Amino acid sequence: MTLSPTAPSPIIVVGAGIIGATIAFQLARHGAPVTVIEAGQPGRGATAASLAWINGRDKNPRHYHDLNRRSLDIWPRLARQLGDAVDLTWGGELRWAATPVGGETLRQRVHTLQGWGYPIRLLEAEALPALEPALATGPLSAASYTPIDGHVDTGKVIAACLAGAAERGAVIHRHTKVTGLKLAPTNDGRRRVEAVRVTGDELPCQAVVLAAGPDTPELATLAGLTVPVQHTFGATVITEPLPQLFQTAAVIHTPHDREPQLAIRQLAGGELMIHAGSAAGSLGRSDEEVAQIMPAAARFFPALAGVAVKEVRRARRPIPQDGQPIIGFTAPLPNLYLAAMHSGVSLAALVGEFAAIEIVDGVKVDLLEPFRLERFG
């Protein structure tokens, strides 16, 4: 479908995490009328707890890796569009394995990624101190470095996207809960979303984008749709500011064959953001779990001994059933657009651009075909 930038009814984007905000920004740049509805404060849900690692490293299968790789390459353009004030940081990703079995797994992954054209290389043990002098690896059987990975300040991205959309006429509703969707029949026997109901009001629309993270499945049921997204617990801790600790890498992962697994990055203000756990779940549900994280990190970075945790960010992480994005218009409701995904930060730059093409220009982006809702039958 092709929407009209001159129509009186807006495109309503439900959700103002990093995916909803980038879609709203790109829609507004396309000249479309946009309204954003956010149930809470923009960017304070799953996006805030994300490590915000921009990468294509552990993304399978190949077409999903390629989507993330393309988004990684688009991120600098989005940063320029937002005025470069989003703390987009490059430097790559460093990791190593502690056991022979873990080392073989790491070497196999490096070989696969090199075959896919991803810049990654194996490192000799003596190369690590030159890259990261403050790092104490402990036992090391293999190591890799991916120079093109980065991270970003998601709060600044969301604020800049919403400000940019508002400058182009978008209306932003914060702390506004969607209570229903008004549906109307179409000439071909399907239905369309005619309006979005919020507390005490009804907002007409041309189309609706559901980009509400873990709330997307519940909102989709208002239109009679099942969106297979599961939730896992996610948490990251933020330390007190430190002098510059990382000399080269943007993100460091401690061995996946040694518990707890840690992912660490340093923010522009000097704070470290640390995720402990795996994709299946995070440490940090309780104060007791949080207390385990800093001693574990200090084993690899002795400078962290005694450093205090300033903040713990907790969230539900929305992960589609097969781990890959669900994006695009839906067959039963041709003006309802879904944008549900894990790896939201990596994919945000691409999703914003591609969604605007599909929604405003009415052209299906073929790279998104494997990620439609209809693949679940």
Secondary structure as UniProt FT lines:
FT   TURN            5..6
FT   STRAND          11..14
FT   HELIX           18..29
FT   TURN            30..31
FT   STRAND          34..37
FT   TURN            42..43
FT   HELIX           46..49
FT   STRAND          53..54
FT   TURN            57..58
FT   HELIX           62..81
FT   TURN            82..83
FT   STRAND          89..90
FT   STRAND          93..97
FT   HELIX           100..115
FT   TURN            116..117
FT   STRAND          121..123
FT   HELIX           125..127
FT   HELIX           128..131
FT   TURN            133..134
FT   STRAND          142..146
FT   TURN            147..148
FT   STRAND          150..151
FT   HELIX           154..167
FT   TURN            168..169
FT   STRAND          171..173
FT   STRAND          178..185
FT   TURN            187..188
FT   STRAND          191..198
FT   TURN            199..200
FT   STRAND          201..204
FT   STRAND          207..210
FT   HELIX           213..215
FT   HELIX           216..221
FT   TURN            222..224
FT   STRAND          229..239
FT   STRAND          251..253
FT   TURN            256..257
FT   STRAND          262..266
FT   TURN            268..269
FT   STRAND          272..278
FT   TURN            279..280
FT   STRAND          281..282
FT   HELIX           287..300
FT   HELIX           302..304
FT   TURN            305..306
FT   STRAND          309..320
FT   TURN            321..322
FT   STRAND          326..329
FT   TURN            334..335
FT   STRAND          336..340
FT   HELIX           344..356
FT   HELIX           357..361
FT   HELIX           366..371
FT   HELIX           373..376
//
